[in-house]
């Protein structure tokens, strides 16, 4: 298949929504999210970073100490982003506790973090990519700076945990990915020699 610049995606805008752990899958890329889903509001211009990491151990042969196999020891998927709205939902996610908009005070620290369902939506014109993560937890917090030149930002990294039957077909995994149009195959790789 021919190369197509139209298949190049950019995360022009989007959103992070959270809900109680295992809240039902939205089912597609574009359906509106309804309660109990809530948006955490504006994110910083860096958007959202999905990181997939694999760690492995080497098995070495006696002969020549050659590596003959790698054994996967862990796999991890995380989502990192910085919330720049100071609202009850963003603060609840960052601090790991329920924040009521009319609260006059809340205690920082001393709490275990909660697990949430997360829905990441990425929009590029009419094209939409969505990730539904049924079980995720804030496992890293960034610094919060209150200054005169930048918005206060609440940086988090959320680790996605596996659930059984994540796709409704019996698979175990950490997220379901949706795309608003069918994926287009890149086709047979182009011969760099021109077939010579």
N, C-alpha and C positions, 0 to 999 in steps of 0.2 A: 504494500500500500504506500502511496506517496506520502511524503512528509507534509504536515499541516500545521502552520503557525496558529491556526484557530483552536488547536487542542492544547495550547500553552495556557495554563491557569495561573491567575494571580489572586491572592486573597485581598480583594479591594475593600471589603467590609465583612462584617459577620457578628456573631454573638456567642457568649457563653451563658448557658442556662443551667441551673441546678435544681434538683428535686430530691426527695427522700430516696435512699438507696433502693435500687430495683424498680423504680418508677417505670411504667410501661414504655416500651420502645415506640418512638414516634412513627415508625413504619415506612418512612420514605424521606427524601431529601428536602421536601418543600412544605409539608403540612405544618400549619400553625401549631405552636406549642401552647397547651392550655394548662390551667392549674392541675397539679401543684407545681409545675415548672415556673421558675422566676428567673429573670435576667439579672446578672450582676452589674449591668450597665456598661459604660465606656471602658474600653481597654486601652493600654498605651499603644503607640504607633508601631511597636514591635510585633503586635498581633499575638498569635499562639504558636508555640513550638511543640510539635509532637516528636518525641525522641524514643526510638526503639533500640535497645541495647541487648547484646548477647555476650555472655561470658563463657569461656570454655577452658578446659584443661587439656594439655597435650599428652598423648600416649606415645612414648618413645620406645623404639626397638633397641634391643641389645646391640645389633649390628649397626655400627657407624652412628649410633645415637640419633637415627633418623626418626622424624615425626611420622607415624603411620596412621594416626587417627586423632581427631579432636572429640572430646566429650562435652556436650553442652551442659553447663552447670547452672545457668540461670538465664532467664529472659525477663525483660522489663520494658513496659511502655509507660511513658510519663507525658504529661501535658503541662507546659509552663506558660504563664501569662501574668501580666500586671494590671490589676484593676485600678482605674484612676477616678472612679466615683466613690465618694464617701457616703454610702447608703447602707441601709440595714442588711441587705442581702450580701453585699460585698464584705462587710465587716463580719457577718456571721460565718462566711466561708473562711476568711482570713484568721479570725480568732478562735474558731471552732466552737461557737456557742450562739444561741439564739439572741438576736439583738432586736428589741422592740423600738420602733421609730421614736416613741415618746419617752424612752428611758432617759433618766438624768445621769445615770452612771452604770458602768459595768466593770467587772474585775478582769484584768488582763493576766493571762497565765494561769497555771494550775489546773488546766482542763485537758482531758484527752480529746483528740480530734474525732470528728464524726465522719462517717462514710456517706457519700452522696451518689446519686445518678447525675451524670453530666451530659449535656448535649451541646456539641460544638457545631456551629453552622458557619460555613465560609461561602461568601457570595462574590461572584465575578460576572457582573451583568446579569444575563438570564441563566447562567450556570451556577449550580449550587452543589456543594459538597458538605456532607454531614457526618459527624461521628456521634454515635450513641454509646456511652460508657455506663453500664449499669451499676458499677461499684468502683468508686475512686475515693481517695483520701488525700488531704493535704499532708505531704511528707517533708516539704521544705518551705520556709518562709524567708522572704527577703527583708531588707531593712526598709523602714518607713521614714521618709524625710519630710519634715514640715518646713518649707522654705518659701521665699517670696517670689521665686522665679519659675517654679515647677509645681504641677499638681502633686498632692500627696498620692503616692502609689503603694498599692498593696500587692506585692509580688508573691506568687505561690507556684509551687510545683506539685501537681497531683499525680499520684501513682495509681494506675488502673489495675484492678484485681480481676482474675479470671472467674467466670461463672459458668455453670454447666448449661448447655442448651442455649447459648448466647444468641444463636441465629434462628432458633425455632426448629432447627433441623438436627439437633443433637450435638452440635460442635461445642467444645469448650474454648473460651477465648475471653479477651478483655474488652472488645469493642466491636460494633457493627458499622461498616462504612456504607454510605449511600451516595449516589451521584444522580444529578437531575437528568442526565442523558446517558445513553449506553456508552460504555467505554469503547473507544475505537482502537483496534489493534494497530500497532506500529508496523506490522507486516514483516516481510523478509528483510533482514538487514541489507543495506546497500553494499555492494561489492566495491571496496575502495580502489580496486585496480581497474574498475570499469569493465570487468569481465575479460580482461586481457590475459 
